[in-house]
Amino acid sequence: MKPWGKFLAVLCLFIQNNGWGQDPNDLIDFSFGVDTSTLSPGDSAWLVLEVNVSPGWHAYWKTAGETGYPTSIQWEVPDGVSVGKLKFPIPKIYEFQGLSSYVLEEKFSLLAKLDLEKSWEMGVPLLVKGQFSTLLCNEANCLPFDAEVAIEIKTAGETEVNLPVAGKVSRAQQDLAKEWPDEWKASLIWQGNELLMNITGQSLSQFSLPSFHFFPEGDLIDHGSDQTFSFNPEDGVLSVPLQVQESLDQLGSLQGVLTHRDSGMGWIVQMDLGAITGSKVSPVRSSSASVDESREVKSDLQTLWILLACVLIAMAAWVYGKTNQPVHSLKRKRIGKLVTFGILGIGFWMGYPKSMEVSDGIVWQEWSPQLQDQLVEDGRAVYVDFTAKWCLSCQVNKRVFQSAEIIEAFRDSDIVALRADWTKRGPVILEALQSQGREGVPLNLYLPPSEAEQSSSPAILMPEILTKKIVMTVLESGEPYLTPEANGFLGILGFALLGGLILNLMPCVFPVMGLKIMSFVKQSGGDLNRIKKHGWFFTLGVLLSFWFLLGVLLFLRETLEQELGWGFQLQEPGFVFALAVFLLIFALSLSGVFEIGLSLTGIGSKAIHEDGYGGSFFSGVLATVVATPCMAPFLGVAVGAALTMDWLSAFLVFTFIALGLSLPYLAFSLYPSLIAKLPKPGAWMDTFKQLMAFPLYATVAWLIWTLQSLL
């Protein structure tokens, strides 16, 4: 489930009448044990968590499906002790309102194997702790449940079995999926965007087809797609086509459990690239397939350029109309025509359809962790671009890779270019981002080549915003362009303040900034104390808005146990659509189509309160809202780092961003002498207001382009 879906699921606790005051502790019982009384160094033991969920409620499997989130145990063990992967019983399908989930009901057990190294000092007990986390749901509510489990295991020269717990482990193992018979053979065949899974074995004829179901792990397979099994009695082949996710970010293996409901049996499925036939997938995909992908990316970007070109052409028409009035001088008309043709030329150059031929450029291949690992193991140089269509900085970075010098450098160094598209927020890419200390995109990695006898070189993290010089320097030297300083947190605060300041120049925020400064022009010569108060109220609006957003993010992080980046709201089609409509109405108002929203920007003649301070406060709120899609590139590191910190550090980072955003307004209000340096009030203010609409139109075009990629 996406972050907003989880958030709404949790809110059901507060808005459903029959869920008010429900305590998840009343819905679940559990016990934790180990199947040994004493454990000898070098031996292993089974940990077992017995869970009993109230009737009508369910928890989720290791992969949740289309709703919910996976059940997990985060282990905490001392050095010398290791705990294997959590083993789950065979799940069941739960369908509700057209969504399919993989659930565990009533009584079930989770198993994990513990290994104790021989070097462990005999007689010293070991303490095993774990954080058990699951989501309990019925048709009306979803309640997150977290609990700590712990047990102390004695060590001795000989391992002694705890018979009662060993019996529980034995019964739990009966509920696990098994290895299938040796006579069964499996293969995978590509059929368009589907994987045809074939399992050959004459003994399969004894099973009824409608009872088969495949539970895939991860997000390789579309969890909501229908599964239609067929059996060819002549060849003894059981087949099922599996719909592959559009944003495929874990191409490399198919894992899951094949179940048969009537017999209560389940078999482990694990097939890697070597099992795929048909349209064969190799570790490095064919150049023709990669060129098609690059062509698709370029075509998609051209759609954005066409939309922005339309905005520029409209702006050129507006400039011509504004400067070609009968009352204007001949000189002004000529200047207006020159500006008009300049903007018009840029617009036609940007939007004119260009050739889709990309064979001479960098060939980008679809990223997967298996492909990256194999290339690195082979000693190849690898460049990975973690990107998303809703990430403005990512789109800006793409221009660097069109440089002839960069293309030649990639070719000469035989660099394999991989692109990881996180537009629809896959968990595999999220895990890769978090392994590099990031919670969102953009992220560019360069892994230099290594000799066969050498260990692989560490990944080099590129800066948030790329230039040709930065990329060339890293490729030629094999060293990071920027070296992290020791005073990391102070650097993050500095980036936060600078990023908030630069945010004022972004197309989403600049109109609000310009209009607010115009309000200072109108107030020039007025009460200085009143002007200062307006500045403080505006700053308060920005601060409270950022603190509120931080609170929402930290709530989602702590309650739902999911790391979130600032851009997660731009992955929700509903939010993107609402923001596009809001900014379009705002832009039309600035263009003079109608007059609304002026009190929100603090420049109207009639404020919310008598003294107009409410207008300045809500101007700060508005500035924060419209800043959402245009977060400055400098803020990627600051915000991403803040959301992994404790609440106090995160609070400081967001406060510095807010202060940077409000700094220009605060400076004008605290130092009124600066207002005297601005032009005097006049007709130019209306022209300036209309001009500020065009950056908003460009932002709306980008949001529409982003929305299309999310649907």
C-alpha positions in Angstrom: 0.0 0.0 0.0 1.2 3.5 -0.8 2.0 5.9 2.1 -1.3 7.8 1.8 -3.2 4.5 1.7 -1.5 3.4 4.9 -2.2 6.8 6.5 -5.9 6.5 5.7 -6.0 3.0 7.0 -4.6 4.1 10.3 -7.1 7.0 10.4 -9.9 4.5 10.2 -9.3 4.0 13.9 -10.6 7.5 14.5 -13.4 7.9 12.0 -15.2 4.5 12.1 -17.8 4.3 14.8 -17.3 0.6 15.5 -13.5 1.1 15.7 -13.5 4.0 18.2 -11.2 3.2 21.1 -10.3 -0.3 19.7 -7.0 -1.5 21.3 -5.0 -3.8 19.0 -3.7 -5.6 22.1 -7.2 -7.0 22.5 -7.1 -8.5 19.0 -3.8 -10.5 19.2 -2.0 -12.9 21.5 1.5 -14.2 21.0 4.2 -16.2 22.7 7.9 -16.4 21.9 10.2 -19.3 22.5 13.3 -21.3 21.5 13.5 -25.1 21.0 16.6 -25.5 23.1 17.1 -25.3 26.9 20.8 -24.9 26.4 22.7 -24.2 23.3 26.3 -25.3 22.5 28.6 -22.9 20.6 28.6 -23.9 16.9 25.1 -25.3 17.1 21.8 -23.8 15.9 18.2 -23.4 17.3 14.8 -22.5 16.1 13.0 -19.4 17.3 9.3 -19.6 17.1 6.6 -16.9 17.5 3.1 -18.2 18.0 0.4 -15.7 17.1 -3.3 -15.9 17.6 -5.5 -13.3 15.9 -9.1 -12.7 16.8 -11.8 -14.1 14.5 -12.7 -11.7 11.7 -9.3 -10.0 11.8 -6.1 -10.9 9.8 -2.4 -10.0 9.7 -0.3 -9.9 6.5 2.2 -12.2 4.9 5.8 -11.4 4.1 4.4 -9.6 0.9 1.2 -7.9 1.7 -0.4 -7.8 -1.8 -2.3 -4.7 -2.9 -3.1 -3.5 0.6 -1.6 -3.5 4.0 2.1 -3.9 4.8 4.2 -7.0 5.5 4.5 -8.6 8.9 8.1 -8.5 10.1 10.5 -9.0 13.0 13.6 -6.8 13.3 16.1 -8.8 15.3 18.7 -7.5 17.8 21.4 -10.0 18.6 24.9 -9.8 20.0 28.0 -10.3 17.9 28.6 -14.0 17.2 24.9 -14.7 16.7 23.0 -14.6 13.5 19.3 -15.1 12.7 18.1 -16.3 9.3 15.2 -15.1 7.2 11.7 -15.3 8.8 9.8 -18.3 7.6 6.0 -17.8 7.1 3.2 -20.3 6.8 1.2 -20.6 3.5 -0.9 -17.5 3.2 -4.5 -17.0 2.1 -6.1 -14.7 -0.5 -8.3 -11.9 1.0 -10.3 -9.9 -1.5 -12.1 -6.7 -0.5 -13.4 -4.0 -2.8 -11.6 -5.4 -5.8 -8.2 -5.5 -4.0 -6.3 -8.7 -3.3 -4.1 -9.2 -0.2 -2.1 -12.1 1.2 -3.1 -12.7 4.8 -2.6 -14.9 7.8 -5.7 -15.6 9.9 -6.4 -16.9 13.4 -3.5 -19.1 14.7 -0.1 -19.2 12.9 3.6 -19.4 13.7 6.7 -17.6 12.4 10.0 -19.4 12.5 13.6 -18.2 12.3 16.8 -20.2 12.6 19.5 -18.9 15.0 23.2 -19.8 14.6 25.7 -19.5 17.4 29.4 -19.2 16.4 31.9 -21.6 17.9 33.9 -18.7 19.3 31.1 -17.9 21.7 32.3 -18.2 25.3 30.7 -21.3 26.9 28.4 -20.5 29.8 27.7 -16.9 28.8 24.0 -16.6 28.1 22.9 -14.8 24.9 19.9 -12.4 24.8 17.8 -12.4 21.7 15.4 -9.4 21.1 13.1 -8.6 18.3 10.6 -6.0 17.3 7.4 -7.7 16.0 5.4 -5.5 13.7 2.2 -6.2 11.8 -1.1 -4.6 10.7 -4.3 -6.0 12.0 -7.3 -5.5 9.7 -10.9 -6.3 9.2 -13.5 -4.9 6.7 -13.8 -1.7 8.7 -10.5 -0.9 10.4 -6.8 -1.4 10.2 -4.7 -1.1 13.4 -0.9 -1.2 13.5 0.5 -3.5 16.2 4.1 -3.5 17.5 5.6 -5.4 20.4 9.0 -6.4 21.6 9.9 -10.1 22.0 12.9 -11.3 24.0 14.4 -14.5 25.3 17.6 -15.4 27.1 19.3 -18.6 25.9 21.7 -20.5 28.1 24.9 -21.9 26.6 26.7 -25.0 27.7 29.0 -27.8 26.3 26.0 -29.7 25.0 22.7 -28.6 23.4 19.6 -29.7 25.2 16.2 -29.8 23.4 13.2 -28.1 24.9 10.6 -30.7 24.0 7.4 -28.6 24.4 8.8 -25.8 22.2 10.4 -28.3 19.8 6.9 -29.8 19.3 5.6 -26.3 18.4 8.4 -25.9 15.9 7.7 -29.2 14.3 4.0 -28.3 13.9 4.9 -24.9 12.5 7.2 -26.5 9.9 4.3 -28.6 8.7 2.6 -25.3 7.6 5.5 -24.1 5.6 5.8 -24.4 1.9 8.0 -27.3 0.8 10.5 -28.0 -1.9 8.7 -29.5 -4.8 9.4 -33.1 -6.0 12.7 -33.7 -8.0 10.7 -34.8 -11.0 9.1 -31.4 -11.4 10.9 -29.0 -13.7 10.2 -25.3 -14.1 10.8 -22.7 -16.8 9.9 -19.1 -17.6 9.0 -17.7 -21.0 8.5 -14.0 -21.9 5.2 -13.3 -23.6 4.9 -9.5 -24.1 4.7 -8.1 -20.6 3.8 -11.4 -19.1 5.9 -14.2 -17.7 4.6 -17.7 -18.6 5.5 -20.0 -15.7 5.6 -23.7 -16.8 6.0 -26.6 -14.3 6.5 -30.0 -15.8 5.5 -33.1 -13.9 3.0 -35.9 -14.6 2.0 -36.1 -11.0 0.5 -32.6 -11.3 -2.5 -34.2 -13.1 -3.9 -35.3 -9.7 -4.5 -31.7 -8.7 -7.7 -29.7 -9.6 -6.8 -26.5 -11.6 -9.1 -24.0 -9.9 -7.4 -24.6 -6.5 -4.0 -23.4 -7.7 -2.7 -20.0 -6.8 0.8 -18.4 -6.9 1.7 -15.9 -4.2 4.6 -13.8 -5.5 7.2 -12.2 -3.2 8.1 -8.6 -3.8 6.7 -6.5 -6.6 7.8 -8.3 -9.7 4.3 -9.6 -10.4 1.1 -7.6 -10.4 -0.7 -8.7 -7.2 -4.1 -7.8 -8.6 -3.9 -9.7 -11.9 -6.0 -12.8 -12.6 -4.2 -16.2 -12.6 -5.6 -18.7 -15.1 -3.9 -22.1 -14.7 -4.0 -24.7 -17.5 -2.6 -28.3 -17.8 -1.4 -30.1 -20.9 -1.9 -33.8 -20.1 0.3 -34.9 -23.0 3.4 -33.1 -21.8 2.4 -32.9 -18.2 2.9 -29.1 -18.1 1.1 -26.8 -15.7 1.1 -23.3 -17.0 0.1 -19.9 -15.7 0.7 -16.4 -17.3 1.8 -13.8 -14.7 1.3 -10.1 -15.3 4.6 -8.2 -14.7 4.5 -4.8 -13.1 4.9 -1.9 -15.6 7.8 -0.4 -13.5 9.9 -3.5 -13.2 12.7 -2.8 -10.7 13.7 -6.3 -9.6 14.2 -8.2 -12.9 16.4 -11.1 -11.9 14.4 -13.7 -10.1 10.9 -15.0 -9.5 10.2 -16.0 -6.0 7.0 -17.0 -4.1 4.8 -19.9 -3.1 2.7 -22.1 -5.4 -0.3 -23.3 -3.4 -3.2 -25.7 -3.9 -6.1 -24.8 -1.7 -8.0 -28.2 -1.6 -4.9 -30.2 -0.6 -3.5 -27.6 1.7 -0.1 -27.9 0.1 2.4 -25.3 -1.0 5.7 -25.4 -2.9 8.6 -22.9 -2.9 9.1 -21.2 -6.2 12.5 -19.6 -6.9 13.7 -19.1 -10.5 16.4 -16.8 -11.7 17.3 -15.4 -15.1 18.7 -18.7 -16.2 15.2 -20.2 -16.2 13.9 -17.6 -18.7 13.5 -18.7 -22.3 11.6 -17.3 -25.3 12.5 -13.6 -25.6 15.6 -14.3 -23.6 16.7 -11.8 -20.9 20.4 -11.7 -20.5 22.4 -9.9 -17.7 23.1 -7.1 -20.1 20.1 -6.5 -22.3 20.5 -6.2 -26.1 21.3 -2.7 -27.4 18.1 -2.6 -29.5 15.9 -3.1 -26.5 17.8 -0.5 -24.6 17.7 1.9 -27.5 13.9 1.5 -27.6 13.8 2.3 -23.9 16.0 5.4 -24.4 13.8 6.5 -27.3 10.7 6.2 -25.1 12.3 8.3 -22.3 13.3 10.9 -24.9 9.8 11.0 -26.4 8.3 11.3 -23.0 10.6 14.3 -22.2 9.7 15.9 -25.5 6.1 15.9 -24.4 7.1 18.0 -21.4 9.1 20.4 -23.6 6.1 20.8 -25.9 3.9 21.7 -23.0 6.4 24.3 -21.7 6.9 25.6 -25.3 3.1 26.3 -25.4 3.5 28.4 -22.2 6.4 30.4 -23.7 4.4 31.0 -27.0 1.5 32.2 -24.9 3.9 34.5 -22.9 5.2 35.9 -26.2 1.7 36.8 -27.3 1.1 38.5 -23.9 4.3 40.5 -24.3 3.3 41.6 -27.8 -0.1 42.7 -26.6 1.4 44.6 -23.6 4.0 46.5 -25.6 2.1 47.2 -28.9 -0.5 49.6 -27.6 -1.3 52.9 -29.5 -0.2 54.9 -26.5 3.3 53.4 -26.4 6.3 55.0 -28.0 7.9 53.6 -31.2 11.0 52.6 -29.2 8.9 50.6 -26.7 7.1 48.9 -29.5 10.4 47.9 -31.1 11.8 46.5 -27.9 8.5 44.7 -27.3 8.7 43.1 -30.7 12.3 42.0 -30.1 11.4 40.4 -26.8 8.3 38.8 -28.4 10.3 37.2 -31.2 13.0 36.1 -28.7 10.6 34.3 -26.5 8.7 33.0 -29.5 12.0 31.6 -31.0 12.9 29.9 -27.7 9.4 28.4 -27.6 9.4 27.0 -31.1 13.0 25.7 -30.6 11.9 24.0 -27.4 8.7 22.5 -28.7 9.5 21.7 -32.4 9.4 17.9 -32.8 12.9 16.4 -33.0 14.2 13.1 -34.2 13.8 10.2 -31.9 17.1 8.7 -33.1 19.1 7.9 -30.0 21.4 5.1 -31.2 24.4 7.4 -31.0 23.7 8.5 -27.4 24.1 6.7 -24.1 22.2 3.4 -24.1 20.3 3.2 -20.8 19.3 -0.2 -19.5 16.7 -1.0 -16.9 18.3 -1.4 -13.4 17.9 -4.3 -11.1 20.0 -5.1 -8.1 21.0 -8.5 -9.6 22.1 -6.9 -12.8 24.2 -4.3 -10.9 25.8 -6.9 -8.7 26.7 -9.1 -11.7 28.2 -6.3 -13.6 30.3 -5.2 -10.6 31.4 -8.8 -10.0 32.5 -8.9 -13.7 34.7 -5.8 -13.1 32.6 -3.5 -15.3 32.2 0.2 -14.7 28.6 1.0 -13.9 26.6 4.2 -13.7 23.2 4.2 -12.0 20.6 7.0 -12.3 17.9 6.7 -9.7 15.1 8.9 -11.0 11.4 9.6 -11.1 9.1 11.6 -13.4 7.8 13.7 -10.5 11.3 14.7 -9.5 12.1 18.0 -11.1 15.8 17.8 -10.3 16.0 14.4 -12.0 14.7 15.9 -15.2 17.2 18.7 -15.0 20.0 16.2 -14.6 19.1 14.4 -17.8 20.4 17.2 -20.0 24.0 16.4 -18.9 23.8 13.0 -20.6 23.1 14.5 -24.0 26.5 16.2 -24.0 28.8 14.7 -26.8 31.7 14.8 -24.3 29.8 12.7 -21.7 28.6 10.3 -24.4 32.1 9.8 -25.6 33.4 9.3 -22.0 30.9 6.6 -21.4 31.8 4.9 -24.6 35.5 5.1 -24.2 35.4 3.8 -20.6 32.9 1.1 -21.5 30.5 2.2 -18.8 27.2 0.4 -18.5 24.4 2.9 -17.9 21.5 1.7 -15.7 18.4 3.7 -14.9 16.2 2.9 -11.9 12.7 4.5 -12.4 11.1 5.2 -9.0 8.0 7.0 -10.4 5.7 4.5 -8.8 7.8 3.9 -5.7 8.9 0.3 -5.8 10.3 -1.2 -2.6 13.3 -2.7 -4.2 14.6 0.7 -5.4 13.7 2.2 -2.0 15.9 -0.4 -0.3 18.8 0.5 -2.7 18.3 4.2 -2.0 18.4 3.5 1.8 21.5 1.4 1.4 23.2 4.7 0.2 21.7 6.7 3.1 19.0 8.3 0.9 15.2 8.3 1.2 14.4 9.7 -2.2 15.6 10.7 -5.6 17.7 12.1 -7.4 20.6 9.8 -6.7 23.4 9.1 -9.2 26.0 6.4 -8.4 29.2 5.6 -10.2 30.9 2.3 -9.6 34.4 2.4 -11.1 35.8 -0.8 -12.9 37.9 -3.2 -10.9 40.4 -5.8 -11.9 39.5 -9.5 -11.5 41.9 -10.0 -8.6 40.8 -6.9 -6.8 37.7 -6.3 -4.7 35.0 -4.1 -6.2 35.5 -0.3 -5.7 33.0 1.5 -3.4 30.2 3.4 -5.0 30.7 7.1 -5.6 27.8 9.3 -4.8 27.3 12.2 -7.2 26.0 15.6 -6.1 22.3 16.2 -6.2 22.5 18.5 -9.3 24.8 17.4 -12.1 27.0 19.4 -14.5 29.2 18.2 -17.3 32.2 19.2 -15.3 31.1 17.2 -12.3 30.4 14.0 -14.3 33.6 14.3 -16.3 35.7 14.9 -13.2 34.3 11.8 -11.4 34.6 9.6 -14.5 38.2 10.6 -15.1 39.5 10.5 -11.5 37.3 7.7 -10.0 37.1 9.9 -6.9 34.1 11.7 -5.3 33.6 15.3 -6.6 32.8 16.5 -3.1 34.2 15.0 0.1 31.8 15.1 3.1 33.0 17.4 5.9 33.2 16.3 9.6 30.6 18.8 10.7 27.9 17.1 8.8 24.9 18.4 10.7 26.0 22.0 10.5 26.5 21.5 6.7 22.9 20.1 6.5 21.6 23.2 8.3 23.5 25.4 5.9 22.1 23.6 2.9 18.6 23.8 4.4 18.9 27.6 4.9 20.4 28.1 1.4 17.9 25.8 -0.2 15.0 27.6 1.4 16.4 30.9 0.2 16.9 29.7 -3.4 13.4 28.2 -3.3 12.1 31.7 -3.7 13.4 31.7 -7.3 11.7 28.5 -8.3 8.7 28.9 -10.7 6.2 27.7 -8.1 7.2 30.2 -5.4 8.6 33.2 -7.3 5.1 34.6 -8.2 4.1 34.6 -4.5 7.5 36.2 -3.6 7.0 38.9 -6.3 3.4 39.7 -5.2 4.4 39.9 -1.6 7.2 42.3 -2.3 4.7 44.4 -4.3 2.6 44.6 -1.1 5.6 46.1 0.6 5.8 48.7 -2.3 2.2 49.6 -1.6 3.0 50.0 2.1 6.0 52.2 1.5 5.8 55.4 3.5 3.4 53.7 5.9 3.7 52.7 9.6 7.0 50.9 10.0 5.9 48.9 13.0 3.0 47.6 11.0 5.3 46.6 8.1 7.5 44.7 10.6 4.5 42.9 12.0 3.4 41.8 8.5 6.9 40.3 8.0 6.7 38.4 11.3 3.2 37.1 10.6 4.3 35.9 7.1 7.3 34.1 8.7 5.1 32.5 11.3 2.8 31.2 8.5 5.8 29.6 6.8 7.2 28.1 10.0 3.9 26.6 11.2 3.3 25.1 7.8 6.7 23.5 7.7 6.3 22.2 11.2 2.9 20.8 10.4 4.3 19.0 7.3 7.2 17.6 9.4 4.7 16.4 12.0 2.8 14.5 9.3 6.0 12.9 7.9 7.2 11.9 11.3 3.8 10.5 12.2 3.9 8.3 9.1 7.4 7.3 9.8 6.9 6.3 13.4 3.3 4.9 13.2 3.7 3.1 9.9 7.4 2.3 10.3 8.2 3.4 6.8 10.9 5.9 5.8 9.5 8.7 3.8 11.1 11.4 1.7 9.7 14.9 1.0 8.5 14.0 -2.4 6.2 11.1 -1.4 3.1 13.4 -1.8 3.9 13.9 -5.5 3.5 10.1 -6.0 -0.2 10.4 -5.2 -2.3 11.2 -8.4 -5.0 12.9 -6.3 -2.6 15.3 -4.7 -0.9 16.1 -8.0 -4.2 16.8 -9.7 -5.5 19.0 -6.8 -2.3 21.0 -6.8 -2.4 21.4 -10.5 -6.0 22.7 -10.4 -5.1 25.0 -7.5 -2.1 26.6 -9.2 -4.1 26.9 -12.5 -6.9 28.9 -10.7 -4.2 31.0 -9.0 -2.5 31.7 -12.3 -5.8 32.6 -14.1 -6.5 35.0 -11.2 -3.1 36.6 -11.7 -3.8 36.9 -15.4 -6.9 38.9 -14.7 -9.4 36.3 -15.8 -11.1 36.8 -12.4 -10.0 38.3 -9.1 -9.9 35.7 -6.3 -7.3 34.7 -3.8 -5.7 38.1 -3.4 -6.2 38.1 0.3 -4.3 34.9 0.5 -1.2 36.5 -1.0 -1.5 39.4 1.3 -1.8 42.1 -1.5 -5.5 42.6 -1.6 -7.1 45.8 -0.4 -9.3 43.9 2.0 -7.5 41.6 4.5 -9.0 38.8 6.5 -8.7 40.8 9.7 -8.9 44.5 10.3 -5.2 45.0 10.5 -4.5 42.6 7.6 -2.1 40.4 9.5 -4.1 37.3 8.6 -3.4 37.9 5.0 0.3 37.9 5.6 0.0 34.8 7.7 -1.8 32.9 5.0 0.6 34.2 2.4 3.2 32.2 4.3 1.0 29.1 4.3 0.4 29.6 0.5 4.1 30.0 -0.1 4.7 26.6 1.6 1.9 24.9 -0.3 3.1 26.0 -3.7 6.7 25.2 -2.8 5.8 21.5 -2.6 6.4 20.6 -6.3 9.4 22.8 -6.7 11.7 21.9 -3.8 15.1 23.3 -4.6 17.8 20.7 -5.5 19.7 21.8 -2.4 16.9 20.5 -0.2 17.2 16.9 -1.3 20.1 16.1 1.0 18.8 18.2 3.9 15.2 16.9 3.9 16.3 13.3 3.2 18.7 13.4 6.1 16.2 15.1 8.4 13.7 12.4 8.0 16.2 9.8 9.3 17.1 11.8 12.4 15.5 12.2 15.7 12.6 14.6 16.0 14.7 17.5 17.4 17.3 17.4 14.6 14.5 17.1 12.0 12.8 20.1 13.6 15.9 22.2 13.3 16.4 21.3 9.6 12.8 22.1 8.7 13.0 25.3 10.7 16.1 26.4 8.7 14.3 25.7 5.4 11.4 27.8 6.5 13.6 30.7 7.6 15.4 30.5 4.3 12.1 30.7 2.4 10.8 33.6 4.5 14.1 35.5 4.7 13.5 38.0 1.8 10.2 39.1 3.2 11.6 39.3 6.7 14.5 41.4 5.4 12.1 43.9 3.7 10.0 44.2 6.8 12.8 44.6 9.4 14.7 47.0 7.2 12.1 49.2 5.6 14.9 51.3 4.0 15.2 48.5 1.4 11.7 49.2 0.3 12.8 52.7 -0.8 15.1 51.0 -3.4 12.1 49.3 -5.1 10.3 51.1 -7.9 7.4 53.4 -7.0 3.9 52.0 -7.1 2.3 52.3 -10.5 0.8 50.6 -13.5 3.9 48.3 -13.7 2.5 46.4 -10.7 -0.4 45.1 -12.6 1.9 44.1 -15.5 4.2 42.3 -13.0 1.3 40.5 -11.5 0.2 39.2 -14.9 3.8 38.2 -15.7 4.0 36.1 -12.6 1.2 33.9 -13.9 3.4 32.3 -16.6 5.8 30.5 -14.2 2.7 29.0 -12.6 1.4 27.9 -16.0 4.7 26.2 -16.6 4.4 24.5 -13.2 0.9 23.3 -14.1 2.2 21.9 -17.3 4.9 19.9 -15.4 2.3 18.6 -12.9 0.0 17.4 -15.8 3.0 15.7 -17.3 3.8 14.1 -13.9 0.2 13.1 -13.4 0.2 11.2 -16.7 3.1 9.1 -15.6 1.3 8.1 -12.3 -1.9 6.9 -13.9 
